[in-house]
Amino acid sequence: MMKKGWMMLGTALLAGALLGGCTEKDLVGLSGDEMIEKVVHAETKPASYYAEGVMKMWSDDKLSHTMHIKEWVDGETGRKRTETEENGNISYAVNDGTNITIYEKETGTAYSMNVSAMGQQPEQTQKQMLVNQLERLRDSHDVDMMGQKELHEQEVIHIKLTPKEEGTLSISSEYWVDPKTWMIVKVISTYGDEKSEMVYDPIQYDPEFSEDTFVIDIPKEVDVKDLNDLAQRSEVSLEEAEQALGQPFLQDMNGELELSRIEMYSSSGAVGRNEVTLYYINNDKVEVSLTVFNAPDENVDNTLLPDESKVEVRGTEGSYMKSIRNISWTENGLRYSIMGENEEWTMERLQAWAKELKLSN
């Protein structure tokens, strides 16, 4: 159930996404596809705001989590501060444009990660992340404009995402959006027997930030660990990838697609591992990616997600997720995952491509 809970949490936190450049009259009455295209091509000026919110999560109709959230966002610089509180446990997170710092007060733990050299493009705003999700789900979900509503004494636009078929990624989401600022002020998501709700109230736009707003006061006795040391992503050669996994692994050898690059994600700790991803391109665009890591041998949650179904992959049992065009299976101690980047990658094509994979030697 844990992986469903994290997916619900991620979906709920998208309530912080910002849209811009569209007016209310531009969107009411549009189809889902027309609405997405309108937002995709809209010019966006990220808003600055202070907001307070409450996020609730239910499992099997029972309230499991209630989290109180405070957010400070500087739209001009991209700086952000978030404070969360649940059952008296308070956590702080700040992105000051150079470093991301996280501090958990009750446990006395703190982490920091330098992000200035990560090559993040300024247009990758929270708005863009939400748009990316809408574009990925538009094939498997109906996107409906439900009209204009009133929420917390302000006019909002109600948007609903519903799975087109039973068994597709069953995240049913509803968004209530301020058409003036295009900030999502409320979102409800349902995923199997899990449900989440995030509501922002109040919201103050264009607040004044002090010099200390985007600084966390961490006690001197707390050891701030470097997240760059705990988890690292780098581009590697095939030989380095095989060495990290301890053995050769399957890859595409037929030459129809070009291997663009190989990335390795390395993490430490109790669940640390090396994870290798190969990106195959056609006409300079990623067509499909292949991810490989050493298969865990215990404490694995094998519960299928609502979107997952059992399928045969290379003569063994695997799983398929239609909405994200992904198949996974385990072979010779390695866990493989193939993800198609466009709608042409059907389950049958993914299976056929997997069948042709070969060891490098």
N, C-alpha and C positions, 0 to 999 in steps of 0.2 A: 504493500500500500504506500510505501514511502515515495516511490517514484511518481505515483499519481499526485501525492501531496505537494511535491516540489513543482510539478507542472502546474497545479492549481495556483500555487503561490506566485510563480512566474507570471501567469496570466493575470492574476489580480494586480500585481505591481505594475502592469502596463497601464493601470489607471493614471499613472503619472505622465503618460505620453502627451505631447503637445502637437496640435495641428495648427495650421494657419493659412491665411490668404484666401479663404472661402467665406462667403456670407451665407446666412441662413437661407435666403431665397435661391441661392445657387444650388442647394442640395435637396431641398424638399421636393419630392416628386420624381427624383432621379431613381433609376434602377441601381442595384448594388454595384454592378460593373461601372456604370457612369459615375457613381459617387466616388468609387476608388480612383478612377482616372482623374476626376476633378481634384481630389486631394493630392494625388501623386504629383501633379504638375503645378500645384499651387506654390507660390513663393512663400517662404516661411520665415518669420522673425520670431525666434523663441522668446517666450514671455518670461519676465521676472516675477516671482511671487513668493509668498509665505502661505502655507496651508496646513491645516490640521485634518487628520482623517482617522477613520476606524476601519480596520479590516477584520472580518469574521470568516471563519472556516467551519464547515460542517462535514461530518462523516457519518453515513447511515442515519441522516436526519438528526444527529446529535451535535450540538455546538462543541467543537474541539479546541478552537483557538479564538481569542479576541486580542487584537494588537492595536495599540494606539500609536499613531504616526504623526510626526511633525516634519515639514520639509521647507527648506529655504533654497530657492533656485535663482541664480543670477543669469538671466538669459543672454546678456551681453558677453560674459566671459566663460560661461559654461560651468561655473562653480556651483556645487550643490552640497547641502548638508541635510542629513536625515537622522532623526532620533526616533527610536521605536521602544515601546514599553509593553511588556506582557507579564502579568502576575508579579509586578514589582521588579522585573529584570529589565534593565535599561541598556540599550546599545546605541552607539554613535557611529556615523559614517560620514566622511567628508571627502569630497573631490575638489581640491583647490586649483586644478588645472595642471599641476605637476605631480602630485602624489594623491593616492587614495589611501586614507587611514581609517581603520575600523577599531573601535574600542568597546569591549564588553565590560561594563562596570562591575557586575556581580562576580564574575569569574576572574577579573583582573588580568584579562588577556587583551593584547593589542597587536594589530598587524598593519603594515604599510607596504605600498607598492608604487614604484615610480612608473608613471604613465606618459611622461613627456616624450619618450622615444618610441611609442607604440605605433606611430604613423596613423593615428585616427584622423579621419577626414571630418572637417567641421560640419558637413552636411548630414553626417550620421547622427542626427538628433533623435530624441525619443519619439518624435513624430515619425521619422523614417523607420524606426524599429517597428512601430505599430503598423505602418503602411506595408512593411515587408511581411508581417504576419497576415494582414488582410489579403495580400497578393498570393501568399502561399495557400491560404484556405479558400480562395475564391472558386477553385475547381471542385472542392468537396463540400462547400457550404453555400447556402443562400444568404446574401447580404441585403437586408431590407431596411428601408427608411420608414420608421414607424410614426413619424410626424413630430410635431412640436408639443412639448410638455412643460410643466412648471415644477421646478425642484428647488427647494430652499429659497423661495421667492424670486427665482430667476428663470428665464426662458431657456430651455435646453432642447437639443435634438436627440431623439431616441433612435439608436441603430441596433439592429438585431442580427446575429449570425447563428444560423441553424444548419445542422448537417443535412445534406441532400439525401443521404441514404443511411439506413440502419447499418451499424458496423463501421462507418467511417469515423474519423477522429471526432468523438462525441463531446467536444468542447462546445457547448452552446453558450454564447456570450451575448450580453446586452450592455450597451454603452449609452450613457447620458452625457451629451457634449455641449459645452457652452459655445454657441455659434459666433460670439463676438471675439473670444480669445482662442477658441478651439482647444480648450483644455477639457479632458475627460474628467468629470466631477463625480461620476459613479459608474461602477461596473459590477455586473453579476455574472459569474461563470459557473456552469455545471459540467462536471466531468465524471461520468459513471455515478457512483454513490457519493462523490465529493462535490461540495458546493462552496463557493467563496463570494464574498461581497466586500467591495471597497467603496467608501463614501468619503468625499472631502467636504468639510464644512467646519469653520469658515475658510474662505480663500481671499487673501489680500494681494492685489496686483501692484507692481512697482513699489515695493517697500524700500525703505532705506536700510542698507546693510552696514553694520559696524565692522571695524578691523578684526574683531574676534569672532564674527559670525562663522567664518569658514576655517576655524581653528578649534581643535579638540584639546581640552585641558586634561592631559594624561599625567597621573602622578609619577614622580621621578622613579619610584621603586618598580614600576611596571616595565618589563622588558618588551620593547616593540620589535616583533619579528618581521623580517623582510619576506613578503609574499613572493617576490621574484626568486628567492632561494627555494621556496616550497613548491612552486609550480612554474615551469619554464616552457616556452614554446619557441622552437627554432626550426630553421630549414636545414635538412640533413641530406646526405647522399644515401643511395640504396645500401651501400655497405655499412654505413653507420646505423641505418634503420634495422638491418638484419642483426647487427651486433647488439643493439639495444634490446631486441626481442629474443635474442639467444638462438635464433634459427632462421633459415630462409622462409619466406612466406609467399602466398599466391599473389600474382599480379597479372595485368593485361599484357599479353605478348603478341597480339595479332597485328598491331600497328595501325589499326583504323583510327584510333584516338591517340593523341600525343600526350605523354606524361609531362605535365607542366612543372610540378614541383612536389617535393615530399616534405611534410611538416611533422615534427615530433613534439608531443606535449608530454612533459615529464613532471610528475608530482611526487612528493615525499609524504612520509607519515604512514599511519596504519594501513591506509588504502592506496598508498602510492603505487604508481605504475608508469610505464612508458606506453604511449599511444601514438601510433603512426598513421598518418593520412596521406594518401596519394591522390592528386588531383589530375584528372584527364580532361583535355580540352579539345574542342573542334572549332576552327575559325576564331581562335583567341578567346573563346568562352568555355567556362567549365561545364562539361556535359555530365560527368559522374565522378563521385569520390569514393574511395575505398579506404576504410579505417580498420586497423588491425591492432590488437593488443593481446597479451597473455590472458587466457580464459581463467576467471576465478574458479576455485575448486570448492568453495564452501560459502555459506551465508549469502546465497544468491536468491533474490526474489524473482521466481519464475512465473509470477502471476501475469497473465496477458492483460495488456491495457484494452479498453473498449475498442480501440482502433486496430488492435493486433489480431492476426489470425495465423494459425499454424500452416506452414507450407513446406514443400520439399525443396531443398537447395543442395545441389551436388550429391544427391543420394542420401541425404541425412535430414533430420527434422530441423527446420528453422522457423522464423517468424517474418511476417510482412505487415508493414504499416502503409496503408494506401494514401493517406493524406500527405505524408512527407516522402512518399515513393522510396521506401527503405526496406531492404531485406537483411536479415542477420542470421548467422549460424556459427557453430563451433566445429573446428576441424583440426586434428593433430595438435591439440593444446592451445590453439589460437582462436580468438573470437573475431569474426569478420562482420563488417557492416558496409553495405553498398547503398548509396543515396543518389538517386537521379535528380538532376537539377531542372528538368522541365517535364511537361505532361506526356512527352513521347516515351518516357521511361515507365512503361507499364510493368506489372508484376511479371508477366511472361518475358518481357525484354530483360528485366533484371535477372531473372533465373537463367536465361540463355547466356547473358554476359558472364554471370558467375560460373556457369558450366565450363566456359572456355579459359578461365584463369589457370595459370600454370606457375610452378615454382621457377625461380630465376636460374636455378642450376640443379 
